[in-house]
């Protein structure tokens, strides 16, 4: 009786052991690989497959999937891998994997920057499949020749400078011109009062990651900008991948003090003279004004009819009431903010790119207090772009 019972228990133990998985995932090397967008990727992986029974392990095909429970099948590799291995041993199976460009583009089209290459192994003694995975990250910057040619930034009304009332909605955008395709990463950053009175301190508003394809301009919108604190704010989109060969351009806005009323004291302009030609070294200068924390120099494009009939230097006419009414509805072509202790500035190369050759522009200077109130303004003057 004891012998029968022992035999029965032994049978149950063996049956129980047979019901357990006999293939064990002992690892994948490397666990992460990188491919560039816009081209076929290639990588080599070693599957470390251990079996408790033997005599072999097999995987019928490889599969590309997006990550997550509801992974999307991106493509397959119809290649069977099999190795003979003794019980308790680990088989090292090396595979060279081609990642088709179509698979990479399909992942990009789903808005993901990485996906998985998966193989499932079993052995003849066990029908269950044990998954093994490699993480594939789409880079595309250096590998795909991605580079930044130009970056523009403006507020949602296409202006580089704004004065807004408290708690008014304000947004901005940046357009990036690139060569190549791949992942673009950046950070929307803002500097707020009181740091903008001295050395500006930027904080992160939003991290952005988006794929650019085929060299088409990429537009990235900012989150809603803070407008609760009166004073000067600086905004930029700082690119972190690929790194541009220039500093991130900044735009500025002022939040006015609640209930503040502008004081229109007249500012005296020193240079350039009326109707002057704009050169690289043309310096805009003006007289100081007590209480001014910053200056705002703005340039507006003048209608073509007036621009084509400007008199010679020193005789450019002032805009009439009708033209001033048009300016009130128009966005400035260029603008620059100057610290209050400084009473002169030369237009940067970036600012000059917004001005058309052969055009004429009306310009003026505004003096702003710490709370964004307009303390003074200069008369309009005309400047011409050769």
PyMOL commands that set and color helices and strands:
alter all, ss='L'
color gray80, all
select helices_A, chain A and resi 2-19+101-109+195-197+304-307+321-329+349-352
alter helices_A, ss='H'
color red, helices_A
select strands_A, chain A and resi 23-29+32-35+41-51+55-59+62-65+73-77+81-85+90-99+114-123+126-138+147-155+161-164+172-179+182-191+202-212+218-221+231-241+250-255+265-267+269-271+276-278+283-286+294-301+334-339+344-346+360-368+374-378+381-385
alter strands_A, ss='S'
color yellow, strands_A
deselect
rebuild
show_as cartoon
